[in-house]
C-alpha cells in the first residue's frame, strides 16, 4: 500500500514493495498522488512495471549529448545530424527532463519549426528526434514513449519535376564557361551530372583513383544508400573528364559544397533560368537515361535507386513523347 503524506505545499506518494525499487513522486494535490500510486501499483501487480525514475532524473539535453557521442558518429551525414540535435538542446525542450518531453511538447516543436522551415525539413528533424527516443527505449531501457510517433507529421509537398530542356542546358553551360573568375570545374561538373545522374555528394566526393577512362566507369565506394555502385560514363562525360586538371588531393572536382552551390546559382541567374536547383540535374539525367535504358533494373543500377517507387520520382517523361511511342 502506498503512503501519502503532505510535505510543505505538495503531496508526496511513496511506494515500497518487495522486489521493486522504491518509487517517490510529489504532486500538487492528494488526488494526483493517489492516482499515480494506484497506476504504479497496478503495473506492479500485472508484471509490466518499469521504473520511470531514470527518465525523470535526466534532462533531454543530457540524453542528446550522450546520443551524439555514442550513436551519431556511426551514421552517414552525422555532422548534419549533430547540428540538428545541438539546435534542439538550445530550446526549452532541451532543458526538460526526458520524461516530460511529451507528445504535446513535440507537437509544439513541430508547429514552431513549420513557421520558418519547409515541411520536408521538419519531417527530417522529427525523424532524427524519433531515432533518439527509440534508442532510449530499446538500448538504454528508459520507460518512456516515443512522443514523435504520437503526433501528426507534416504533409509532404509534391515532389519536384523540374527537367531542363536542350535550350536551357545550352544556356546554363554557356553561363558556366570558365572565363574571368569563374570556377574551371563547374561546367564539367554539370555536364558529368547530366550524363550520369550522380548525386551532388557523389560527384564532389569522386576520386580519380576510382575513375577508369579506358573502361569508361566511375566506382562509388560509399553512396547515400549505403551500398557501392559502378557508374558507366558516356563518351561526352569521358571527353570532359580527360580535359580536367588533376588536383593534388585526388578529387575529380575539388570544390567545396558551399562554393559549388554559389557558383551554380550564379550561373543559373546569368542563364536567366527559373526555379532550377543542382539536384534538378539528377531528375534531368534520369529522364534522359530512361530513353536509352528502358529496362528499369539497368536504369536503377546507373542511378542508384533501390526501388521503382523512388526511381519514379526522378523520371519525368513528356506526354507528347509518350504519345509518339504509343503511335
Helices and strands as residue ranges (DSSP letters): E 3-7, E 10-15, E 23-27, H 30-46, H 53-56, H 60-70, G 72-74, H 78-89, G 92-95, G 98-100, H 103-114, H 119-138, G 147-150, H 166-175, H 186-196, H 200-204, G 208-210, E 211-212, E 217-220, E 229-232, H 235-242, H 257-270, H 280-292, H 296-303, H 308-312, H 319-326
